[in-house]
């Protein structure tokens, strides 16, 4: 694992702790009722984070991005990823309605991608579920 990778993982750990602390509420890990959906997001977040860590052991993120950016499909996948991330950031904006909260999630989302958005949806599942259920 490279020094850059270690720094990124420590930064992600700090972001994770800050996000959980800022979003803390007593029912954060309550998986009753609609919480089955929340459990899916937590499981997806844990699995994706574990797999990302595993990938870090075998490949350097920056050299891999460099190789992919030389390929047409690699650039297309990157553009597709960031369009999707911007759409997910718009959901965060709509759910929170707060510029400081959006900025808090912006940089980690652009760096860590769906690893950060899965964390957001796991932390805020109840509120997002209630919004969608109320509008249905």
C-alpha positions as CSV (number, residue, x, y, z in Angstrom):
1,X,0.0,0.0,0.0
2,X,1.4,3.4,-1.0
3,X,1.7,6.4,1.3
4,X,-0.9,8.2,-0.7
5,X,-3.4,5.3,-0.2
6,X,-2.7,5.3,3.6
7,X,-3.4,9.0,3.8
8,X,-6.6,8.6,1.8
9,X,-7.8,5.8,4.1
10,X,-7.0,7.8,7.2
11,X,-8.9,10.8,5.7
12,X,-11.8,8.5,4.9
13,X,-11.8,7.2,8.5
14,X,-11.9,10.7,9.8
15,X,-14.7,11.6,7.4
16,X,-16.6,8.5,8.5
17,X,-16.3,9.4,12.2
18,X,-17.3,13.0,11.6
19,X,-20.3,12.0,9.4
20,X,-21.6,9.5,12.0
21,X,-21.1,12.1,14.8
22,X,-23.0,14.8,12.8
23,X,-25.8,12.5,11.9
24,X,-26.1,10.7,15.2
25,X,-29.5,9.9,16.6
26,X,-30.8,7.1,18.8
27,X,-32.4,5.1,16.0
28,X,-29.4,5.3,13.6
29,X,-28.9,1.5,13.8
30,X,-32.5,0.5,14.2
31,X,-33.4,-1.9,11.5
32,X,-37.1,-2.6,12.4
33,X,-39.8,-2.1,9.8
34,X,-38.5,-0.1,6.8
35,X,-35.1,-0.5,8.5
36,X,-34.5,-3.6,6.3
37,X,-33.8,-1.1,3.5
38,X,-31.4,0.7,5.8
39,X,-29.7,-2.6,6.6
40,X,-29.1,-3.1,2.8
41,X,-27.4,0.3,2.6
42,X,-25.2,-0.4,5.6
43,X,-24.3,-3.8,4.2
44,X,-23.5,-2.3,0.8
45,X,-21.4,0.4,2.4
46,X,-19.5,-2.1,4.5
47,X,-18.9,-4.5,1.6
48,X,-18.0,-1.8,-0.9
49,X,-15.6,-0.2,1.7
50,X,-14.0,-3.6,2.4
51,X,-13.6,-4.3,-1.3
52,X,-12.1,-0.9,-1.9
53,X,-9.6,-1.5,0.9
54,X,-8.8,-4.9,-0.7
55,X,-8.2,-3.3,-4.1
56,X,-5.9,-0.8,-2.4
57,X,-3.7,-3.7,-1.4
58,X,-3.3,-4.8,-5.0
59,X,-3.4,-1.7,-7.1
60,X,-2.4,2.0,-6.8
61,X,-5.5,4.1,-7.3
62,X,-3.7,6.9,-9.0
63,X,-1.8,4.8,-11.5
64,X,-5.0,2.9,-12.3
65,X,-6.8,6.1,-12.9
66,X,-3.9,7.2,-15.1
67,X,-4.2,4.0,-17.2
68,X,-8.0,4.2,-17.4
69,X,-7.9,7.8,-18.5
70,X,-5.9,6.8,-21.6
71,X,-8.8,4.6,-22.8
72,X,-12.0,5.9,-24.4
73,X,-14.1,3.6,-22.2
74,X,-12.1,4.5,-19.2
75,X,-12.9,8.2,-19.7
76,X,-16.5,7.4,-20.4
77,X,-16.8,5.4,-17.2
78,X,-15.2,8.3,-15.3
79,X,-17.6,10.8,-16.8
80,X,-20.6,8.5,-16.1
81,X,-19.4,8.1,-12.5
82,X,-19.2,11.8,-11.9
83,X,-22.5,12.6,-13.5
84,X,-24.1,10.0,-11.2
85,X,-22.3,11.5,-8.2
86,X,-23.5,15.0,-9.1
87,X,-27.1,13.6,-9.3
88,X,-26.6,12.0,-5.8
89,X,-25.2,15.3,-4.5
90,X,-28.4,17.0,-5.7
91,X,-30.4,14.5,-3.7
92,X,-28.3,15.4,-0.7
93,X,-29.1,19.1,-1.4
94,X,-32.8,18.4,-1.7
95,X,-32.9,16.3,1.5
96,X,-30.8,18.7,3.6
97,X,-31.5,22.1,2.1
98,X,-28.3,23.3,3.6
99,X,-25.2,24.5,1.8
100,X,-22.8,23.7,4.7
101,X,-24.1,20.1,4.8
102,X,-23.7,19.8,1.0
103,X,-20.2,21.2,1.2
104,X,-19.4,18.6,3.9
105,X,-20.4,15.8,1.6
106,X,-19.1,17.3,-1.7
107,X,-15.4,16.7,-1.4
108,X,-15.6,13.2,0.1
109,X,-18.1,12.3,-2.6
110,X,-15.9,13.6,-5.4
111,X,-12.8,11.7,-3.9
112,X,-14.4,8.5,-2.6
113,X,-17.4,8.3,-5.0
114,X,-20.2,5.9,-4.1
115,X,-18.4,4.9,-0.9
116,X,-19.4,8.3,0.5
117,X,-22.9,8.3,-1.0
118,X,-23.6,4.9,0.4
119,X,-22.6,6.2,3.8
120,X,-24.9,9.2,3.4
121,X,-27.9,7.0,2.4
122,X,-27.2,4.6,5.2
123,X,-27.0,7.4,7.8
124,X,-30.1,9.2,6.4
125,X,-32.2,6.3,5.3
126,X,-35.1,7.0,7.6
127,X,-35.5,10.6,6.6
128,X,-35.2,9.9,2.9
129,X,-37.6,6.9,3.1
130,X,-40.2,9.1,4.9
131,X,-39.9,11.8,2.2
132,X,-40.4,9.3,-0.6
133,X,-43.2,7.5,1.2
134,X,-45.0,10.8,2.0
135,X,-44.8,11.9,-1.7
136,X,-46.1,8.6,-3.0
